[in-house]
Amino acid sequence: MKAHVYVTLKSTVLDPQGQTIGNALRKNQYHGVTDVRQGKYFVLTLQDSLDAADAAAEVERIARDILTNPVIEEFTYRLED
């Protein structure tokens, strides 16, 4: 089983890298994008012995304790067989 974890800055936190990318898009005539937020992406390979509930609990614990700074970041994830 694999877990795909997406970590982004909270919406209340300024994202200068996202702003720079957004400015570059506008300068290059990509006018369909109104906002850019950058983040991090992780793929975790989990033990096959974990059931879906245990896998979800483990991924949430890893994301909360290791992959994010909970003061400024948030995460989402999805599990795949």
PyMOL Python script that loads the backbone (N, CA, C, O; Angstrom):
from pymol import cmd

cmd.read_pdbstr("""\
ATOM      1  N   MET A   1       0.848  -1.167   0.000  1.00  0.00           N
ATOM      2  CA  MET A   1       0.000   0.000   0.000  1.00  0.00           C
ATOM      3  C   MET A   1       0.894   1.231   0.000  1.00  0.00           C
ATOM      4  O   MET A   1       1.954   1.243   0.626  1.00  0.00           O
ATOM      5  N   LYS A   2       0.458   2.261  -0.706  1.00  0.00           N
ATOM      6  CA  LYS A   2       1.189   3.523  -0.755  1.00  0.00           C
ATOM      7  C   LYS A   2       0.310   4.637  -0.209  1.00  0.00           C
ATOM      8  O   LYS A   2      -0.911   4.631  -0.369  1.00  0.00           O
ATOM      9  N   ALA A   3       0.961   5.585   0.435  1.00  0.00           N
ATOM     10  CA  ALA A   3       0.280   6.786   0.907  1.00  0.00           C
ATOM     11  C   ALA A   3       0.895   7.975   0.180  1.00  0.00           C
ATOM     12  O   ALA A   3       2.115   8.130   0.144  1.00  0.00           O
ATOM     13  N   HIS A   4       0.051   8.799  -0.389  1.00  0.00           N
ATOM     14  CA  HIS A   4       0.480  10.025  -1.057  1.00  0.00           C
ATOM     15  C   HIS A   4       0.116  11.176  -0.121  1.00  0.00           C
ATOM     16  O   HIS A   4      -1.061  11.419   0.145  1.00  0.00           O
ATOM     17  N   VAL A   5       1.132  11.880   0.375  1.00  0.00           N
ATOM     18  CA  VAL A   5       0.933  12.931   1.373  1.00  0.00           C
ATOM     19  C   VAL A   5       1.289  14.275   0.741  1.00  0.00           C
ATOM     20  O   VAL A   5       2.373  14.444   0.182  1.00  0.00           O
ATOM     21  N   TYR A   6       0.366  15.222   0.838  1.00  0.00           N
ATOM     22  CA  TYR A   6       0.544  16.563   0.287  1.00  0.00           C
ATOM     23  C   TYR A   6       0.597  17.552   1.449  1.00  0.00           C
ATOM     24  O   TYR A   6      -0.331  17.623   2.254  1.00  0.00           O
ATOM     25  N   VAL A   7       1.683  18.312   1.531  1.00  0.00           N
ATOM     26  CA  VAL A   7       1.872  19.284   2.605  1.00  0.00           C
ATOM     27  C   VAL A   7       1.910  20.670   1.978  1.00  0.00           C
ATOM     28  O   VAL A   7       2.682  20.921   1.052  1.00  0.00           O
ATOM     29  N   THR A   8       1.075  21.566   2.486  1.00  0.00           N
ATOM     30  CA  THR A   8       1.044  22.944   1.986  1.00  0.00           C
ATOM     31  C   THR A   8       1.018  23.902   3.157  1.00  0.00           C
ATOM     32  O   THR A   8       0.687  23.534   4.284  1.00  0.00           O
ATOM     33  N   LEU A   9       1.376  25.136   2.863  1.00  0.00           N
ATOM     34  CA  LEU A   9       1.264  26.173   3.874  1.00  0.00           C
ATOM     35  C   LEU A   9      -0.210  26.443   4.144  1.00  0.00           C
ATOM     36  O   LEU A   9      -1.036  26.360   3.236  1.00  0.00           O
ATOM     37  N   LYS A  10      -0.534  26.761   5.372  1.00  0.00           N
ATOM     38  CA  LYS A  10      -1.909  27.134   5.694  1.00  0.00           C
ATOM     39  C   LYS A  10      -2.284  28.375   4.896  1.00  0.00           C
ATOM     40  O   LYS A  10      -1.418  29.180   4.553  1.00  0.00           O
ATOM     41  N   SER A  11      -3.559  28.531   4.604  1.00  0.00           N
ATOM     42  CA  SER A  11      -3.998  29.659   3.775  1.00  0.00           C
ATOM     43  C   SER A  11      -3.719  31.008   4.434  1.00  0.00           C
ATOM     44  O   SER A  11      -3.658  32.026   3.745  1.00  0.00           O
ATOM     45  N   THR A  12      -3.549  31.032   5.742  1.00  0.00           N
ATOM     46  CA  THR A  12      -3.270  32.278   6.453  1.00  0.00           C
ATOM     47  C   THR A  12      -1.788  32.649   6.444  1.00  0.00           C
ATOM     48  O   THR A  12      -1.416  33.722   6.919  1.00  0.00           O
ATOM     49  N   VAL A  13      -0.937  31.766   5.904  1.00  0.00           N
ATOM     50  CA  VAL A  13       0.510  31.992   5.866  1.00  0.00           C
ATOM     51  C   VAL A  13       0.901  32.462   4.470  1.00  0.00           C
ATOM     52  O   VAL A  13       0.500  31.868   3.469  1.00  0.00           O
ATOM     53  N   LEU A  14       1.686  33.535   4.414  1.00  0.00           N
ATOM     54  CA  LEU A  14       2.160  34.025   3.123  1.00  0.00           C
ATOM     55  C   LEU A  14       3.028  32.967   2.437  1.00  0.00           C
ATOM     56  O   LEU A  14       3.766  32.232   3.094  1.00  0.00           O
ATOM     57  N   ASP A  15       2.930  32.902   1.118  1.00  0.00           N
ATOM     58  CA  ASP A  15       3.674  31.927   0.327  1.00  0.00           C
ATOM     59  C   ASP A  15       4.478  32.672  -0.743  1.00  0.00           C
ATOM     60  O   ASP A  15       4.029  32.775  -1.884  1.00  0.00           O
ATOM     61  N   PRO A  16       5.660  33.193  -0.392  1.00  0.00           N
ATOM     62  CA  PRO A  16       6.423  33.972  -1.363  1.00  0.00           C
ATOM     63  C   PRO A  16       6.841  33.182  -2.598  1.00  0.00           C
ATOM     64  O   PRO A  16       6.904  33.742  -3.692  1.00  0.00           O
ATOM     65  N   GLN A  17       7.125  31.895  -2.442  1.00  0.00           N
ATOM     66  CA  GLN A  17       7.495  31.094  -3.612  1.00  0.00           C
ATOM     67  C   GLN A  17       6.292  30.935  -4.533  1.00  0.00           C
ATOM     68  O   GLN A  17       6.430  31.030  -5.752  1.00  0.00           O
ATOM     69  N   GLY A  18       5.126  30.695  -3.968  1.00  0.00           N
ATOM     70  CA  GLY A  18       3.908  30.614  -4.771  1.00  0.00           C
ATOM     71  C   GLY A  18       3.615  31.921  -5.475  1.00  0.00           C
ATOM     72  O   GLY A  18       3.191  31.920  -6.630  1.00  0.00           O
ATOM     73  N   GLN A  19       3.835  33.047  -4.793  1.00  0.00           N
ATOM     74  CA  GLN A  19       3.620  34.360  -5.404  1.00  0.00           C
ATOM     75  C   GLN A  19       4.580  34.580  -6.565  1.00  0.00           C
ATOM     76  O   GLN A  19       4.187  35.111  -7.604  1.00  0.00           O
ATOM     77  N   THR A  20       5.828  34.177  -6.398  1.00  0.00           N
ATOM     78  CA  THR A  20       6.814  34.318  -7.471  1.00  0.00           C
ATOM     79  C   THR A  20       6.417  33.495  -8.684  1.00  0.00           C
ATOM     80  O   THR A  20       6.527  33.960  -9.819  1.00  0.00           O
ATOM     81  N   ILE A  21       5.962  32.289  -8.452  1.00  0.00           N
ATOM     82  CA  ILE A  21       5.515  31.439  -9.557  1.00  0.00           C
ATOM     83  C   ILE A  21       4.299  32.063 -10.232  1.00  0.00           C
ATOM     84  O   ILE A  21       4.219  32.086 -11.460  1.00  0.00           O
ATOM     85  N   GLY A  22       3.351  32.569  -9.443  1.00  0.00           N
ATOM     86  CA  GLY A  22       2.169  33.228 -10.003  1.00  0.00           C
ATOM     87  C   GLY A  22       2.540  34.430 -10.851  1.00  0.00           C
ATOM     88  O   GLY A  22       1.980  34.628 -11.929  1.00  0.00           O
ATOM     89  N   ASN A  23       3.484  35.239 -10.370  1.00  0.00           N
ATOM     90  CA  ASN A  23       3.942  36.394 -11.151  1.00  0.00           C
ATOM     91  C   ASN A  23       4.580  35.955 -12.461  1.00  0.00           C
ATOM     92  O   ASN A  23       4.342  36.570 -13.501  1.00  0.00           O
ATOM     93  N   ALA A  24       5.384  34.903 -12.423  1.00  0.00           N
ATOM     94  CA  ALA A  24       6.020  34.395 -13.643  1.00  0.00           C
ATOM     95  C   ALA A  24       4.972  33.895 -14.634  1.00  0.00           C
ATOM     96  O   ALA A  24       5.108  34.105 -15.839  1.00  0.00           O
ATOM     97  N   LEU A  25       3.933  33.237 -14.136  1.00  0.00           N
ATOM     98  CA  LEU A  25       2.861  32.773 -15.039  1.00  0.00           C
ATOM     99  C   LEU A  25       2.183  33.946 -15.730  1.00  0.00           C
ATOM    100  O   LEU A  25       1.954  33.909 -16.938  1.00  0.00           O
ATOM    101  N   ARG A  26       1.862  34.992 -14.965  1.00  0.00           N
ATOM    102  CA  ARG A  26       1.205  36.164 -15.556  1.00  0.00           C
ATOM    103  C   ARG A  26       2.113  36.846 -16.576  1.00  0.00           C
ATOM    104  O   ARG A  26       1.652  37.260 -17.639  1.00  0.00           O
ATOM    105  N   LYS A  27       3.399  36.963 -16.255  1.00  0.00           N
ATOM    106  CA  LYS A  27       4.348  37.590 -17.185  1.00  0.00           C
ATOM    107  C   LYS A  27       4.488  36.797 -18.473  1.00  0.00           C
ATOM    108  O   LYS A  27       4.801  37.355 -19.525  1.00  0.00           O
ATOM    109  N   ASN A  28       4.253  35.488 -18.386  1.00  0.00           N
ATOM    110  CA  ASN A  28       4.357  34.624 -19.567  1.00  0.00           C
ATOM    111  C   ASN A  28       3.004  34.339 -20.199  1.00  0.00           C
ATOM    112  O   ASN A  28       2.831  33.353 -20.915  1.00  0.00           O
ATOM    113  N   GLN A  29       2.047  35.220 -19.922  1.00  0.00           N
ATOM    114  CA  GLN A  29       0.732  35.185 -20.562  1.00  0.00           C
ATOM    115  C   GLN A  29      -0.149  34.006 -20.173  1.00  0.00           C
ATOM    116  O   GLN A  29      -1.017  33.612 -20.952  1.00  0.00           O
ATOM    117  N   TYR A  30       0.049  33.439 -19.000  1.00  0.00           N
ATOM    118  CA  TYR A  30      -0.846  32.410 -18.477  1.00  0.00           C
ATOM    119  C   TYR A  30      -1.841  33.104 -17.548  1.00  0.00           C
ATOM    120  O   TYR A  30      -1.618  33.198 -16.341  1.00  0.00           O
ATOM    121  N   HIS A  31      -2.925  33.581 -18.118  1.00  0.00           N
ATOM    122  CA  HIS A  31      -3.860  34.410 -17.372  1.00  0.00           C
ATOM    123  C   HIS A  31      -4.979  33.617 -16.712  1.00  0.00           C
ATOM    124  O   HIS A  31      -5.788  34.205 -15.994  1.00  0.00           O
ATOM    125  N   GLY A  32      -5.058  32.337 -16.919  1.00  0.00           N
ATOM    126  CA  GLY A  32      -6.125  31.535 -16.344  1.00  0.00           C
ATOM    127  C   GLY A  32      -5.894  31.142 -14.891  1.00  0.00           C
ATOM    128  O   GLY A  32      -6.803  30.618 -14.248  1.00  0.00           O
ATOM    129  N   VAL A  33      -4.707  31.382 -14.363  1.00  0.00           N
ATOM    130  CA  VAL A  33      -4.370  31.003 -12.994  1.00  0.00           C
ATOM    131  C   VAL A  33      -4.500  32.232 -12.101  1.00  0.00           C
ATOM    132  O   VAL A  33      -3.882  33.263 -12.367  1.00  0.00           O
ATOM    133  N   THR A  34      -5.304  32.124 -11.041  1.00  0.00           N
ATOM    134  CA  THR A  34      -5.506  33.273 -10.161  1.00  0.00           C
ATOM    135  C   THR A  34      -4.638  33.225  -8.903  1.00  0.00           C
ATOM    136  O   THR A  34      -4.389  34.265  -8.292  1.00  0.00           O
ATOM    137  N   ASP A  35      -4.170  32.031  -8.502  1.00  0.00           N
ATOM    138  CA  ASP A  35      -3.355  31.922  -7.300  1.00  0.00           C
ATOM    139  C   ASP A  35      -2.510  30.659  -7.379  1.00  0.00           C
ATOM    140  O   ASP A  35      -2.920  29.663  -7.975  1.00  0.00           O
ATOM    141  N   VAL A  36      -1.333  30.706  -6.777  1.00  0.00           N
ATOM    142  CA  VAL A  36      -0.442  29.542  -6.728  1.00  0.00           C
ATOM    143  C   VAL A  36       0.004  29.362  -5.285  1.00  0.00           C
ATOM    144  O   VAL A  36       0.446  30.313  -4.640  1.00  0.00           O
ATOM    145  N   ARG A  37      -0.110  28.154  -4.789  1.00  0.00           N
ATOM    146  CA  ARG A  37       0.421  27.772  -3.481  1.00  0.00           C
ATOM    147  C   ARG A  37       1.348  26.592  -3.719  1.00  0.00           C
ATOM    148  O   ARG A  37       0.949  25.607  -4.340  1.00  0.00           O
ATOM    149  N   GLN A  38       2.564  26.678  -3.239  1.00  0.00           N
ATOM    150  CA  GLN A  38       3.506  25.579  -3.424  1.00  0.00           C
ATOM    151  C   GLN A  38       3.529  24.724  -2.169  1.00  0.00           C
ATOM    152  O   GLN A  38       3.080  25.147  -1.103  1.00  0.00           O
ATOM    153  N   GLY A  39       4.058  23.516  -2.310  1.00  0.00           N
ATOM    154  CA  GLY A  39       4.105  22.622  -1.166  1.00  0.00           C
ATOM    155  C   GLY A  39       5.072  21.477  -1.382  1.00  0.00           C
ATOM    156  O   GLY A  39       5.951  21.535  -2.242  1.00  0.00           O
ATOM    157  N   LYS A  40       4.894  20.432  -0.584  1.00  0.00           N
ATOM    158  CA  LYS A  40       5.750  19.251  -0.647  1.00  0.00           C
ATOM    159  C   LYS A  40       4.861  18.027  -0.888  1.00  0.00           C
ATOM    160  O   LYS A  40       3.693  18.000  -0.500  1.00  0.00           O
ATOM    161  N   TYR A  41       5.438  17.032  -1.531  1.00  0.00           N
ATOM    162  CA  TYR A  41       4.726  15.798  -1.850  1.00  0.00           C
ATOM    163  C   TYR A  41       5.595  14.623  -1.422  1.00  0.00           C
ATOM    164  O   TYR A  41       6.780  14.571  -1.749  1.00  0.00           O
ATOM    165  N   PHE A  42       5.005  13.684  -0.693  1.00  0.00           N
ATOM    166  CA  PHE A  42       5.718  12.492  -0.222  1.00  0.00           C
ATOM    167  C   PHE A  42       4.946  11.250  -0.639  1.00  0.00           C
ATOM    168  O   PHE A  42       3.715  11.246  -0.636  1.00  0.00           O
ATOM    169  N   VAL A  43       5.669  10.197  -0.998  1.00  0.00           N
ATOM    170  CA  VAL A  43       5.071   8.890  -1.237  1.00  0.00           C
ATOM    171  C   VAL A  43       5.661   7.946  -0.198  1.00  0.00           C
ATOM    172  O   VAL A  43       6.872   7.730  -0.154  1.00  0.00           O
ATOM    173  N   LEU A  44       4.793   7.390   0.632  1.00  0.00           N
ATOM    174  CA  LEU A  44       5.221   6.454   1.667  1.00  0.00           C
ATOM    175  C   LEU A  44       4.768   5.057   1.269  1.00  0.00           C
ATOM    176  O   LEU A  44       3.592   4.859   0.965  1.00  0.00           O
ATOM    177  N   THR A  45       5.662   4.100   1.266  1.00  0.00           N
ATOM    178  CA  THR A  45       5.309   2.709   1.023  1.00  0.00           C
ATOM    179  C   THR A  45       5.089   2.052   2.380  1.00  0.00           C
ATOM    180  O   THR A  45       5.987   2.016   3.221  1.00  0.00           O
ATOM    181  N   LEU A  46       3.895   1.540   2.575  1.00  0.00           N
ATOM    182  CA  LEU A  46       3.499   0.982   3.865  1.00  0.00           C
ATOM    183  C   LEU A  46       3.536  -0.542   3.824  1.00  0.00           C
ATOM    184  O   LEU A  46       3.451  -1.146   2.755  1.00  0.00           O
ATOM    185  N   GLN A  47       3.664  -1.150   4.985  1.00  0.00           N
ATOM    186  CA  GLN A  47       3.657  -2.611   5.082  1.00  0.00           C
ATOM    187  C   GLN A  47       2.319  -3.155   4.599  1.00  0.00           C
ATOM    188  O   GLN A  47       1.264  -2.587   4.878  1.00  0.00           O
ATOM    189  N   ASP A  48       2.382  -4.254   3.879  1.00  0.00           N
ATOM    190  CA  ASP A  48       1.161  -4.885   3.368  1.00  0.00           C
ATOM    191  C   ASP A  48       0.257  -5.400   4.482  1.00  0.00           C
ATOM    192  O   ASP A  48      -0.941  -5.595   4.276  1.00  0.00           O
ATOM    193  N   SER A  49       0.829  -5.619   5.654  1.00  0.00           N
ATOM    194  CA  SER A  49       0.040  -6.179   6.753  1.00  0.00           C
ATOM    195  C   SER A  49      -0.918  -5.162   7.384  1.00  0.00           C
ATOM    196  O   SER A  49      -1.802  -5.547   8.149  1.00  0.00           O
ATOM    197  N   LEU A  50      -0.758  -3.888   7.079  1.00  0.00           N
ATOM    198  CA  LEU A  50      -1.641  -2.864   7.650  1.00  0.00           C
ATOM    199  C   LEU A  50      -2.994  -2.858   6.945  1.00  0.00           C
ATOM    200  O   LEU A  50      -3.054  -2.892   5.716  1.00  0.00           O
ATOM    201  N   ASP A  51      -4.074  -2.817   7.714  1.00  0.00           N
ATOM    202  CA  ASP A  51      -5.379  -2.627   7.079  1.00  0.00           C
ATOM    203  C   ASP A  51      -5.579  -1.130   6.868  1.00  0.00           C
ATOM    204  O   ASP A  51      -4.763  -0.329   7.323  1.00  0.00           O
ATOM    205  N   ALA A  52      -6.646  -0.748   6.189  1.00  0.00           N
ATOM    206  CA  ALA A  52      -6.864   0.649   5.803  1.00  0.00           C
ATOM    207  C   ALA A  52      -6.919   1.577   7.011  1.00  0.00           C
ATOM    208  O   ALA A  52      -6.354   2.670   6.970  1.00  0.00           O
ATOM    209  N   ALA A  53      -7.582   1.169   8.073  1.00  0.00           N
ATOM    210  CA  ALA A  53      -7.711   2.020   9.260  1.00  0.00           C
ATOM    211  C   ALA A  53      -6.356   2.226   9.935  1.00  0.00           C
ATOM    212  O   ALA A  53      -6.018   3.344  10.325  1.00  0.00           O
ATOM    213  N   ASP A  54      -5.583   1.151  10.070  1.00  0.00           N
ATOM    214  CA  ASP A  54      -4.257   1.270  10.678  1.00  0.00           C
ATOM    215  C   ASP A  54      -3.320   2.094   9.801  1.00  0.00           C
ATOM    216  O   ASP A  54      -2.527   2.890  10.305  1.00  0.00           O
ATOM    217  N   ALA A  55      -3.414   1.901   8.494  1.00  0.00           N
ATOM    218  CA  ALA A  55      -2.585   2.669   7.567  1.00  0.00           C
ATOM    219  C   ALA A  55      -2.908   4.155   7.672  1.00  0.00           C
ATOM    220  O   ALA A  55      -2.003   4.988   7.720  1.00  0.00           O
ATOM    221  N   ALA A  56      -4.193   4.488   7.707  1.00  0.00           N
ATOM    222  CA  ALA A  56      -4.599   5.888   7.824  1.00  0.00           C
ATOM    223  C   ALA A  56      -4.083   6.496   9.114  1.00  0.00           C
ATOM    224  O   ALA A  56      -3.581   7.620   9.111  1.00  0.00           O
ATOM    225  N   ALA A  57      -4.200   5.768  10.220  1.00  0.00           N
ATOM    226  CA  ALA A  57      -3.722   6.270  11.503  1.00  0.00           C
ATOM    227  C   ALA A  57      -2.210   6.489  11.478  1.00  0.00           C
ATOM    228  O   ALA A  57      -1.716   7.490  11.997  1.00  0.00           O
ATOM    229  N   GLU A  58      -1.485   5.559  10.880  1.00  0.00           N
ATOM    230  CA  GLU A  58      -0.033   5.669  10.807  1.00  0.00           C
ATOM    231  C   GLU A  58       0.390   6.863   9.949  1.00  0.00           C
ATOM    232  O   GLU A  58       1.284   7.619  10.330  1.00  0.00           O
ATOM    233  N   VAL A  59      -0.251   7.027   8.795  1.00  0.00           N
ATOM    234  CA  VAL A  59       0.084   8.146   7.902  1.00  0.00           C
ATOM    235  C   VAL A  59      -0.229   9.476   8.577  1.00  0.00           C
ATOM    236  O   VAL A  59       0.565  10.413   8.493  1.00  0.00           O
ATOM    237  N   GLU A  60      -1.360   9.567   9.235  1.00  0.00           N
ATOM    238  CA  GLU A  60      -1.698  10.812   9.929  1.00  0.00           C
ATOM    239  C   GLU A  60      -0.681  11.133  11.013  1.00  0.00           C
ATOM    240  O   GLU A  60      -0.288  12.288  11.177  1.00  0.00           O
ATOM    241  N   ARG A  61      -0.259  10.130  11.743  1.00  0.00           N
ATOM    242  CA  ARG A  61       0.743  10.338  12.793  1.00  0.00           C
ATOM    243  C   ARG A  61       2.078  10.792  12.204  1.00  0.00           C
ATOM    244  O   ARG A  61       2.705  11.716  12.723  1.00  0.00           O
ATOM    245  N   ILE A  62       2.509  10.149  11.129  1.00  0.00           N
ATOM    246  CA  ILE A  62       3.769  10.516  10.464  1.00  0.00           C
ATOM    247  C   ILE A  62       3.683  11.944   9.932  1.00  0.00           C
ATOM    248  O   ILE A  62       4.593  12.748  10.135  1.00  0.00           O
ATOM    249  N   ALA A  63       2.588  12.248   9.254  1.00  0.00           N
ATOM    250  CA  ALA A  63       2.434  13.582   8.671  1.00  0.00           C
ATOM    251  C   ALA A  63       2.409  14.654   9.756  1.00  0.00           C
ATOM    252  O   ALA A  63       3.038  15.702   9.610  1.00  0.00           O
ATOM    253  N   ARG A  64       1.694  14.398  10.828  1.00  0.00           N
ATOM    254  CA  ARG A  64       1.569  15.377  11.912  1.00  0.00           C
ATOM    255  C   ARG A  64       2.891  15.545  12.673  1.00  0.00           C
ATOM    256  O   ARG A  64       3.280  16.666  13.002  1.00  0.00           O
ATOM    257  N   ASP A  65       3.582  14.428  12.954  1.00  0.00           N
ATOM    258  CA  ASP A  65       4.776  14.474  13.801  1.00  0.00           C
ATOM    259  C   ASP A  65       6.069  14.776  13.053  1.00  0.00           C
ATOM    260  O   ASP A  65       6.977  15.387  13.615  1.00  0.00           O
ATOM    261  N   ILE A  66       6.166  14.354  11.789  1.00  0.00           N
ATOM    262  CA  ILE A  66       7.446  14.426  11.082  1.00  0.00           C
ATOM    263  C   ILE A  66       7.413  15.314   9.837  1.00  0.00           C
ATOM    264  O   ILE A  66       8.318  16.124   9.634  1.00  0.00           O
ATOM    265  N   LEU A  67       6.389  15.172   9.010  1.00  0.00           N
ATOM    266  CA  LEU A  67       6.399  15.811   7.695  1.00  0.00           C
ATOM    267  C   LEU A  67       5.947  17.262   7.684  1.00  0.00           C
ATOM    268  O   LEU A  67       6.251  17.991   6.740  1.00  0.00           O
ATOM    269  N   THR A  68       5.227  17.696   8.712  1.00  0.00           N
ATOM    270  CA  THR A  68       4.711  19.066   8.708  1.00  0.00           C
ATOM    271  C   THR A  68       5.146  19.841   9.942  1.00  0.00           C
ATOM    272  O   THR A  68       5.476  19.276  10.985  1.00  0.00           O
ATOM    273  N   ASN A  69       5.133  21.137   9.781  1.00  0.00           N
ATOM    274  CA  ASN A  69       5.236  22.057  10.912  1.00  0.00           C
ATOM    275  C   ASN A  69       3.802  22.514  11.166  1.00  0.00           C
ATOM    276  O   ASN A  69       3.288  23.345  10.417  1.00  0.00           O
ATOM    277  N   PRO A  70       3.144  21.995  12.199  1.00  0.00           N
ATOM    278  CA  PRO A  70       1.715  22.254  12.381  1.00  0.00           C
ATOM    279  C   PRO A  70       1.357  23.716  12.630  1.00  0.00           C
ATOM    280  O   PRO A  70       0.187  24.089  12.538  1.00  0.00           O
ATOM    281  N   VAL A  71       2.339  24.538  12.941  1.00  0.00           N
ATOM    282  CA  VAL A  71       2.066  25.962  13.147  1.00  0.00           C
ATOM    283  C   VAL A  71       1.749  26.641  11.820  1.00  0.00           C
ATOM    284  O   VAL A  71       0.877  27.508  11.758  1.00  0.00           O
ATOM    285  N   ILE A  72       2.460  26.246  10.747  1.00  0.00           N
ATOM    286  CA  ILE A  72       2.287  26.941   9.464  1.00  0.00           C
ATOM    287  C   ILE A  72       1.837  26.050   8.314  1.00  0.00           C
ATOM    288  O   ILE A  72       1.498  26.554   7.244  1.00  0.00           O
ATOM    289  N   GLU A  73       1.827  24.717   8.516  1.00  0.00           N
ATOM    290  CA  GLU A  73       1.501  23.808   7.416  1.00  0.00           C
ATOM    291  C   GLU A  73       0.314  22.917   7.763  1.00  0.00           C
ATOM    292  O   GLU A  73      -0.005  22.688   8.930  1.00  0.00           O
ATOM    293  N   GLU A  74      -0.325  22.424   6.707  1.00  0.00           N
ATOM    294  CA  GLU A  74      -1.397  21.440   6.837  1.00  0.00           C
ATOM    295  C   GLU A  74      -1.134  20.337   5.821  1.00  0.00           C
ATOM    296  O   GLU A  74      -0.316  20.498   4.915  1.00  0.00           O
ATOM    297  N   PHE A  75      -1.829  19.221   5.976  1.00  0.00           N
ATOM    298  CA  PHE A  75      -1.597  18.095   5.066  1.00  0.00           C
ATOM    299  C   PHE A  75      -2.892  17.433   4.681  1.00  0.00           C
ATOM    300  O   PHE A  75      -3.898  17.506   5.388  1.00  0.00           O
ATOM    301  N   THR A  76      -2.837  16.793   3.553  1.00  0.00           N
ATOM    302  CA  THR A  76      -3.883  15.861   3.120  1.00  0.00           C
ATOM    303  C   THR A  76      -3.160  14.624   2.612  1.00  0.00           C
ATOM    304  O   THR A  76      -1.962  14.667   2.332  1.00  0.00           O
ATOM    305  N   TYR A  77      -3.887  13.529   2.496  1.00  0.00           N
ATOM    306  CA  TYR A  77      -3.275  12.311   1.996  1.00  0.00           C
ATOM    307  C   TYR A  77      -4.328  11.429   1.346  1.00  0.00           C
ATOM    308  O   TYR A  77      -5.530  11.593   1.554  1.00  0.00           O
ATOM    309  N   ARG A  78      -3.834  10.489   0.555  1.00  0.00           N
ATOM    310  CA  ARG A  78      -4.706   9.450   0.013  1.00  0.00           C
ATOM    311  C   ARG A  78      -3.933   8.146   0.028  1.00  0.00           C
ATOM    312  O   ARG A  78      -2.720   8.112  -0.178  1.00  0.00           O
ATOM    313  N   LEU A  79      -4.668   7.074   0.277  1.00  0.00           N
ATOM    314  CA  LEU A  79      -4.072   5.737   0.289  1.00  0.00           C
ATOM    315  C   LEU A  79      -4.410   5.032  -0.999  1.00  0.00           C
ATOM    316  O   LEU A  79      -5.498   5.205  -1.548  1.00  0.00           O
ATOM    317  N   GLU A  80      -3.478   4.239  -1.478  1.00  0.00           N
ATOM    318  CA  GLU A  80      -3.696   3.459  -2.705  1.00  0.00           C
ATOM    319  C   GLU A  80      -3.144   2.068  -2.492  1.00  0.00           C
ATOM    320  O   GLU A  80      -2.084   1.895  -1.891  1.00  0.00           O
ATOM    321  N   ASP A  81      -3.867   1.075  -2.989  1.00  0.00           N
ATOM    322  CA  ASP A  81      -3.429  -0.326  -2.853  1.00  0.00           C
ATOM    323  C   ASP A  81      -2.278  -0.638  -3.764  1.00  0.00           C
ATOM    324  O   ASP A  81      -1.789  -1.768  -3.776  1.00  0.00           O
TER     325      ASP A  81
END
""", "prot")
cmd.dss("prot")
cmd.show_as("cartoon", "prot")
cmd.util.cbc("prot")
cmd.orient("prot")
